[in-house]
């Protein structure tokens, strides 16, 4: 997550959450969660070494889908207690 461009992906993810209608504070929380989930999904699929900002970006749609539909069993255990509901 500490690679060139990952902060740009995070900023864009937060901005996207705001554009979806979340208040700023919730948009920041949701954006950080989705960004981290996307990185974790990439790492689960590709391995933890060498994850790039592009990998995080590529997994954002799947992270959004997982969040909206409910995390699968493996992710639910990892993110226990990290529930942020959609505001609409």
Secondary structure, DSSP 4 states (H G I P E B T S, - for coil): --STTHHHHHHHHHHHHHHTT--HHHHHHHHHHHHHHHHHHHHHHH-STT--HHHHHHHHHHHHHHHHH---HHHHHHTTT-------
